[in-house]
Amino acid sequence: MRKIGFEHSQSNAGIFIHKGSNGDIVVTMIYVNDSSFMGNNATLVKEKKKAFMGIWKCHDLGELNEFLEITIRRSGHKIILDQKAYLTKVLDHFGMTNAITANMPLPHGYTPITHTGNPEPTL
């Protein structure tokens, strides 16, 4: 990835970032044999994707509609992510498709309180 101008993210092993000279950015997520390229400059994204495909044997599947069981839809300026199809598959696999819902084991009206202190590593 360095050969094509990407730096490795320090926070996630599968994320690489390319920062263009004029402030443009391309981010790619790679997980096993799936990859996704995105950025604020479509021409630069295509260029980096082409460079990637020149090194690794892969196919451009076009606009991203699904990645790692996450469905991706666009509506105007919004990007909507959901895992409904994946959840349906899991429920079906375990015979829970028509299961009866149950309340969570918390009191009705429970509102969690934000923790403002220091982290407690023993927990």
MOHU-V356395 format. One record per residue. N is the residue number from 1. OMEGA is omega in whole degrees, -180 to 180 (999 if undefined). NEAR is the number of other C-alpha atoms within 8 Angstrom. D_FIRST is the distance of its C-alpha to the first C-alpha in whole Angstrom. Layout:
BEGIN
n:N omega:OMEGA near:NEAR d_first:D_FIRST
n:N omega:OMEGA near:NEAR d_first:D_FIRST
END
This chain:
BEGIN
n:1 omega:177 near:8 d_first:0
n:2 omega:-180 near:6 d_first:4
n:3 omega:-179 near:5 d_first:5
n:4 omega:169 near:8 d_first:5
n:5 omega:-180 near:7 d_first:7
n:6 omega:172 near:11 d_first:5
n:7 omega:180 near:9 d_first:7
n:8 omega:176 near:8 d_first:8
n:9 omega:178 near:10 d_first:11
n:10 omega:-174 near:5 d_first:14
n:11 omega:-177 near:4 d_first:16
n:12 omega:-175 near:6 d_first:15
n:13 omega:-176 near:7 d_first:12
n:14 omega:-178 near:8 d_first:11
n:15 omega:179 near:11 d_first:10
n:16 omega:-175 near:12 d_first:8
n:17 omega:173 near:12 d_first:9
n:18 omega:177 near:10 d_first:9
n:19 omega:180 near:9 d_first:13
n:20 omega:-177 near:7 d_first:15
n:21 omega:-179 near:5 d_first:17
n:22 omega:177 near:4 d_first:20
n:23 omega:177 near:6 d_first:19
n:24 omega:-178 near:11 d_first:17
n:25 omega:173 near:11 d_first:15
n:26 omega:178 near:15 d_first:12
n:27 omega:175 near:11 d_first:11
n:28 omega:175 near:11 d_first:10
n:29 omega:180 near:10 d_first:11
n:30 omega:177 near:10 d_first:11
n:31 omega:-178 near:7 d_first:14
n:32 omega:-179 near:4 d_first:15
n:33 omega:175 near:5 d_first:15
n:34 omega:175 near:8 d_first:15
n:35 omega:-180 near:8 d_first:12
n:36 omega:178 near:9 d_first:13
n:37 omega:178 near:10 d_first:13
n:38 omega:179 near:8 d_first:15
n:39 omega:-176 near:11 d_first:16
n:40 omega:179 near:7 d_first:19
n:41 omega:-175 near:9 d_first:19
n:42 omega:-180 near:7 d_first:19
n:43 omega:179 near:6 d_first:18
n:44 omega:177 near:10 d_first:15
n:45 omega:179 near:12 d_first:14
n:46 omega:179 near:8 d_first:15
n:47 omega:-178 near:8 d_first:13
n:48 omega:178 near:10 d_first:10
n:49 omega:179 near:9 d_first:11
n:50 omega:178 near:8 d_first:12
n:51 omega:178 near:9 d_first:10
n:52 omega:-178 near:10 d_first:8
n:53 omega:176 near:10 d_first:11
n:54 omega:-180 near:7 d_first:12
n:55 omega:-178 near:6 d_first:9
n:56 omega:179 near:6 d_first:11
n:57 omega:-180 near:6 d_first:14
n:58 omega:-179 near:5 d_first:15
n:59 omega:175 near:5 d_first:17
n:60 omega:-178 near:4 d_first:17
n:61 omega:177 near:5 d_first:20
n:62 omega:-177 near:4 d_first:21
n:63 omega:-177 near:4 d_first:21
n:64 omega:177 near:8 d_first:21
n:65 omega:-179 near:7 d_first:24
n:66 omega:177 near:8 d_first:23
n:67 omega:179 near:10 d_first:20
n:68 omega:178 near:5 d_first:21
n:69 omega:176 near:8 d_first:25
n:70 omega:177 near:10 d_first:24
n:71 omega:-177 near:12 d_first:26
n:72 omega:178 near:12 d_first:25
n:73 omega:178 near:8 d_first:28
n:74 omega:177 near:8 d_first:28
n:75 omega:-175 near:7 d_first:32
n:76 omega:179 near:4 d_first:32
n:77 omega:-179 near:5 d_first:30
n:78 omega:171 near:6 d_first:29
n:79 omega:-175 near:8 d_first:27
n:80 omega:180 near:8 d_first:28
n:81 omega:173 near:8 d_first:27
n:82 omega:180 near:7 d_first:29
n:83 omega:-178 near:9 d_first:29
n:84 omega:-179 near:7 d_first:33
n:85 omega:179 near:8 d_first:32
n:86 omega:179 near:9 d_first:30
n:87 omega:178 near:8 d_first:33
n:88 omega:179 near:9 d_first:36
n:89 omega:180 near:8 d_first:34
n:90 omega:179 near:8 d_first:34
n:91 omega:179 near:10 d_first:38
n:92 omega:-179 near:9 d_first:39
n:93 omega:-177 near:7 d_first:38
n:94 omega:177 near:7 d_first:40
n:95 omega:-176 near:7 d_first:43
n:96 omega:-175 near:8 d_first:43
n:97 omega:-178 near:8 d_first:42
n:98 omega:-179 near:5 d_first:46
n:99 omega:178 near:5 d_first:46
n:100 omega:-180 near:4 d_first:48
n:101 omega:178 near:4 d_first:47
n:102 omega:177 near:4 d_first:48
n:103 omega:176 near:5 d_first:47
n:104 omega:180 near:4 d_first:45
n:105 omega:176 near:4 d_first:47
n:106 omega:180 near:6 d_first:47
n:107 omega:178 near:5 d_first:50
n:108 omega:178 near:4 d_first:51
n:109 omega:-179 near:4 d_first:49
n:110 omega:176 near:6 d_first:47
n:111 omega:-179 near:4 d_first:45
n:112 omega:179 near:4 d_first:42
n:113 omega:180 near:4 d_first:43
n:114 omega:177 near:4 d_first:40
n:115 omega:-177 near:4 d_first:39
n:116 omega:-179 near:4 d_first:39
n:117 omega:178 near:4 d_first:40
n:118 omega:177 near:4 d_first:37
n:119 omega:179 near:4 d_first:35
n:120 omega:-174 near:5 d_first:37
n:121 omega:-178 near:4 d_first:35
n:122 omega:178 near:3 d_first:38
n:123 omega:999 near:3 d_first:38
END
